[in-house]
């Protein structure tokens, strides 16, 4: 329930970020794109608006149910959603041109983050793109950052432990370096609260 309520609150606030990620990823019409841990599908729908063929996966069936209802109500036919584990994606190797994940790796246990990234690499074509969005580590000393800390704390002990560990480990740059992904582009939207990195999928 916390996830659903949080998504309903946060999705409208992230509209500009969703648009930014589409441009940052240099998405082209008819690209095949996978959005991992898609929640209620907002990023997927923004990919679809420019003609990409977008797929969203999430392990939470309720999130996928909401995303599917949005798809039906908006009559969008170039997207699909399914319940799936990000550490064991149900797709063949080299299926997608681009895979993205937004504001999810910090929620995942330390040992599982590498598995998620490995699976994203596996399902993306050679020289395709991987796009990662998450909190900057360390967080800036701002009122918004303190609010984020409070929200993450309210999500529960395990969630907060994963969030703290993600920051302590150095966030996305260290995580991607560990997984042998070299950044092509990097930016810091939302007044430096977030970091967005695009990498090429060189096997």
VENWO-V873307 format. One record per residue. N is the residue number from 1. PHI is phi in whole degrees, -180 to 180 (none if undefined). OMEGA is omega in degrees with one decimal (999 if undefined). D_CENTER is the distance of its C-alpha to the mean C-alpha in Angstrom with 1 decimal. Layout:
BEGIN
n->N phi->PHI omega->OMEGA d_center->D_CENTER
n->N phi->PHI omega->OMEGA d_center->D_CENTER
END
This chain:
BEGIN
n->1 phi->none omega->178.9 d_center->20.0
n->2 phi->-58 omega->-179.1 d_center->18.4
n->3 phi->-61 omega->-178.6 d_center->14.8
n->4 phi->-67 omega->179.5 d_center->16.3
n->5 phi->-64 omega->179.6 d_center->18.2
n->6 phi->-64 omega->179.6 d_center->15.5
n->7 phi->-62 omega->179.2 d_center->13.3
n->8 phi->-62 omega->179.8 d_center->16.6
n->9 phi->-81 omega->-170.7 d_center->17.2
n->10 phi->-82 omega->-174.3 d_center->13.9
n->11 phi->-51 omega->179.4 d_center->12.9
n->12 phi->-63 omega->-179.1 d_center->16.0
n->13 phi->-73 omega->-176.2 d_center->15.5
n->14 phi->-99 omega->-177.1 d_center->12.2
n->15 phi->-56 omega->-179.6 d_center->13.9
n->16 phi->-64 omega->176.9 d_center->14.8
n->17 phi->-65 omega->-179.9 d_center->11.4
n->18 phi->-60 omega->178.0 d_center->10.2
n->19 phi->-65 omega->179.5 d_center->13.5
n->20 phi->-60 omega->-177.1 d_center->13.1
n->21 phi->-63 omega->177.8 d_center->10.0
n->22 phi->-59 omega->179.9 d_center->12.1
n->23 phi->-70 omega->-178.6 d_center->15.0
n->24 phi->-62 omega->-179.2 d_center->13.5
n->25 phi->-76 omega->-179.3 d_center->12.3
n->26 phi->57 omega->-179.6 d_center->15.8
n->27 phi->-68 omega->178.4 d_center->15.1
n->28 phi->-114 omega->176.5 d_center->18.5
n->29 phi->-54 omega->178.4 d_center->20.2
n->30 phi->72 omega->166.3 d_center->20.1
n->31 phi->-59 omega->172.3 d_center->17.3
n->32 phi->-95 omega->-172.5 d_center->15.7
n->33 phi->-126 omega->173.6 d_center->12.0
n->34 phi->-114 omega->172.7 d_center->9.7
n->35 phi->-108 omega->-175.9 d_center->6.3
n->36 phi->-90 omega->-176.7 d_center->5.7
n->37 phi->57 omega->-169.3 d_center->6.0
n->38 phi->-77 omega->-177.1 d_center->6.5
n->39 phi->55 omega->-176.3 d_center->9.1
n->40 phi->-88 omega->166.7 d_center->11.8
n->41 phi->93 omega->-174.5 d_center->10.5
n->42 phi->-57 omega->-178.8 d_center->10.6
n->43 phi->-65 omega->178.2 d_center->8.3
n->44 phi->-59 omega->-179.3 d_center->10.2
n->45 phi->-65 omega->177.5 d_center->13.4
n->46 phi->-70 omega->173.4 d_center->13.1
n->47 phi->-63 omega->-176.1 d_center->12.8
n->48 phi->-65 omega->-176.7 d_center->15.7
n->49 phi->-61 omega->-179.7 d_center->17.8
n->50 phi->-101 omega->173.7 d_center->18.6
n->51 phi->97 omega->176.1 d_center->19.5
n->52 phi->-72 omega->175.1 d_center->16.7
n->53 phi->-98 omega->-166.5 d_center->16.7
n->54 phi->-113 omega->177.3 d_center->13.3
n->55 phi->-121 omega->176.7 d_center->12.4
n->56 phi->-120 omega->175.0 d_center->10.0
n->57 phi->-126 omega->175.5 d_center->10.3
n->58 phi->-154 omega->-179.3 d_center->10.3
n->59 phi->-82 omega->-178.1 d_center->13.1
n->60 phi->-95 omega->-177.9 d_center->14.4
n->61 phi->-58 omega->-179.2 d_center->17.0
n->62 phi->-67 omega->176.4 d_center->17.6
n->63 phi->-63 omega->-179.5 d_center->14.1
n->64 phi->-65 omega->177.2 d_center->14.7
n->65 phi->-61 omega->178.6 d_center->18.2
n->66 phi->-66 omega->179.3 d_center->17.3
n->67 phi->-61 omega->179.9 d_center->15.0
n->68 phi->-65 omega->176.9 d_center->18.0
n->69 phi->-65 omega->177.0 d_center->20.4
n->70 phi->-62 omega->179.9 d_center->18.8
n->71 phi->-59 omega->-178.8 d_center->18.9
n->72 phi->-66 omega->-176.9 d_center->22.5
n->73 phi->-68 omega->-179.4 d_center->23.6
n->74 phi->-93 omega->177.9 d_center->22.3
n->75 phi->55 omega->179.4 d_center->23.7
n->76 phi->-99 omega->-173.7 d_center->20.8
n->77 phi->-106 omega->179.2 d_center->21.7
n->78 phi->-106 omega->173.5 d_center->19.2
n->79 phi->-133 omega->171.1 d_center->16.3
n->80 phi->-148 omega->-178.1 d_center->16.2
n->81 phi->-132 omega->173.2 d_center->14.5
n->82 phi->-155 omega->175.7 d_center->15.3
n->83 phi->-75 omega->-179.3 d_center->15.2
n->84 phi->-160 omega->177.1 d_center->14.2
n->85 phi->-88 omega->-178.1 d_center->13.6
n->86 phi->-65 omega->178.6 d_center->10.7
n->87 phi->-88 omega->-179.4 d_center->13.6
n->88 phi->-151 omega->-172.9 d_center->15.8
n->89 phi->-68 omega->-175.5 d_center->14.3
n->90 phi->-87 omega->-178.3 d_center->17.2
n->91 phi->-133 omega->177.1 d_center->17.4
n->92 phi->-70 omega->175.0 d_center->20.0
n->93 phi->-57 omega->172.2 d_center->19.6
n->94 phi->57 omega->-179.3 d_center->18.8
n->95 phi->-83 omega->-169.0 d_center->17.8
n->96 phi->-114 omega->173.1 d_center->15.2
n->97 phi->-81 omega->-176.8 d_center->15.5
n->98 phi->-142 omega->168.3 d_center->11.9
n->99 phi->-129 omega->-179.6 d_center->8.7
n->100 phi->-133 omega->173.4 d_center->5.2
n->101 phi->-148 omega->-175.1 d_center->2.0
n->102 phi->-126 omega->172.6 d_center->2.2
n->103 phi->52 omega->-179.7 d_center->5.3
n->104 phi->-129 omega->-176.3 d_center->5.7
n->105 phi->-61 omega->179.5 d_center->7.6
n->106 phi->-70 omega->179.0 d_center->10.2
n->107 phi->-88 omega->-172.1 d_center->11.0
n->108 phi->-95 omega->179.4 d_center->11.7
n->109 phi->-60 omega->-175.5 d_center->15.3
n->110 phi->-49 omega->-175.9 d_center->16.2
n->111 phi->-69 omega->-177.8 d_center->17.6
n->112 phi->-89 omega->-177.2 d_center->14.8
n->113 phi->-60 omega->179.5 d_center->12.1
n->114 phi->-63 omega->179.3 d_center->14.2
n->115 phi->-65 omega->178.7 d_center->14.5
n->116 phi->-61 omega->-178.9 d_center->10.8
n->117 phi->-64 omega->177.7 d_center->10.9
n->118 phi->-59 omega->178.9 d_center->14.4
n->119 phi->-68 omega->176.4 d_center->13.5
n->120 phi->-62 omega->177.6 d_center->10.9
n->121 phi->-62 omega->-176.6 d_center->13.9
n->122 phi->-63 omega->-173.1 d_center->16.3
n->123 phi->-88 omega->178.0 d_center->15.2
n->124 phi->-100 omega->-179.8 d_center->14.8
n->125 phi->-61 omega->173.9 d_center->18.3
n->126 phi->-59 omega->-176.6 d_center->20.1
n->127 phi->70 omega->168.5 d_center->19.5
n->128 phi->-73 omega->-174.3 d_center->16.4
n->129 phi->-117 omega->172.6 d_center->13.3
n->130 phi->-122 omega->-175.7 d_center->10.1
n->131 phi->-124 omega->-175.0 d_center->7.8
n->132 phi->-122 omega->176.7 d_center->6.1
n->133 phi->-129 omega->176.8 d_center->5.9
n->134 phi->-163 omega->-180.0 d_center->7.6
n->135 phi->-71 omega->175.0 d_center->11.2
n->136 phi->-72 omega->178.2 d_center->14.0
n->137 phi->-122 omega->-2.3 d_center->16.4
n->138 phi->-76 omega->175.8 d_center->19.0
n->139 phi->-68 omega->175.2 d_center->18.2
n->140 phi->-67 omega->180.0 d_center->20.8
n->141 phi->-87 omega->-179.7 d_center->23.8
n->142 phi->-128 omega->178.4 d_center->23.4
n->143 phi->-63 omega->179.9 d_center->24.0
n->144 phi->-65 omega->179.1 d_center->20.4
n->145 phi->-63 omega->177.6 d_center->19.3
n->146 phi->-66 omega->176.2 d_center->21.9
n->147 phi->-65 omega->177.4 d_center->20.7
n->148 phi->-59 omega->178.6 d_center->17.1
n->149 phi->-59 omega->-180.0 d_center->19.0
n->150 phi->-66 omega->178.6 d_center->21.1
n->151 phi->-65 omega->179.3 d_center->18.3
n->152 phi->-64 omega->178.2 d_center->16.7
n->153 phi->-64 omega->-177.8 d_center->20.3
n->154 phi->-70 omega->-178.8 d_center->21.0
n->155 phi->-74 omega->178.2 d_center->18.3
n->156 phi->122 omega->-173.2 d_center->20.6
n->157 phi->-59 omega->-176.3 d_center->21.9
n->158 phi->-64 omega->178.1 d_center->19.7
n->159 phi->-58 omega->-177.4 d_center->16.5
n->160 phi->-67 omega->177.1 d_center->18.1
n->161 phi->-62 omega->178.5 d_center->19.3
n->162 phi->-65 omega->178.7 d_center->16.0
n->163 phi->-61 omega->179.8 d_center->14.9
n->164 phi->-63 omega->179.8 d_center->18.2
n->165 phi->-64 omega->177.9 d_center->18.0
n->166 phi->-57 omega->179.6 d_center->14.7
n->167 phi->-68 omega->-178.6 d_center->16.6
n->168 phi->-64 omega->-179.3 d_center->19.8
n->169 phi->-78 omega->176.3 d_center->18.5
n->170 phi->104 omega->175.0 d_center->17.6
n->171 phi->70 omega->-172.9 d_center->13.8
n->172 phi->-60 omega->-176.4 d_center->11.8
n->173 phi->-56 omega->-179.3 d_center->15.1
n->174 phi->-71 omega->-179.0 d_center->16.9
n->175 phi->-63 omega->-178.9 d_center->14.3
n->176 phi->-72 omega->175.8 d_center->13.9
n->177 phi->-62 omega->178.0 d_center->17.7
n->178 phi->-60 omega->-179.0 d_center->18.3
n->179 phi->-96 omega->173.0 d_center->16.6
n->180 phi->59 omega->175.7 d_center->18.7
n->181 phi->-113 omega->-179.8 d_center->16.2
n->182 phi->-96 omega->-177.2 d_center->17.9
n->183 phi->-72 omega->173.4 d_center->16.2
n->184 phi->-94 omega->-178.3 d_center->17.4
n->185 phi->-141 omega->177.4 d_center->16.2
n->186 phi->-147 omega->177.1 d_center->15.1
n->187 phi->-150 omega->-175.6 d_center->15.1
n->188 phi->-131 omega->-178.6 d_center->15.1
n->189 phi->-74 omega->179.8 d_center->14.5
n->190 phi->56 omega->177.7 d_center->15.5
n->191 phi->58 omega->176.4 d_center->18.7
n->192 phi->80 omega->178.5 d_center->17.4
n->193 phi->-75 omega->-176.8 d_center->15.4
n->194 phi->-115 omega->173.2 d_center->12.0
n->195 phi->-131 omega->177.3 d_center->11.6
n->196 phi->-123 omega->-177.8 d_center->10.0
n->197 phi->-128 omega->173.5 d_center->11.1
n->198 phi->-110 omega->177.5 d_center->11.9
n->199 phi->-127 omega->174.6 d_center->13.8
n->200 phi->-95 omega->-177.8 d_center->16.2
n->201 phi->-88 omega->175.3 d_center->16.4
n->202 phi->-91 omega->-177.6 d_center->20.0
n->203 phi->-67 omega->999 d_center->21.2
END
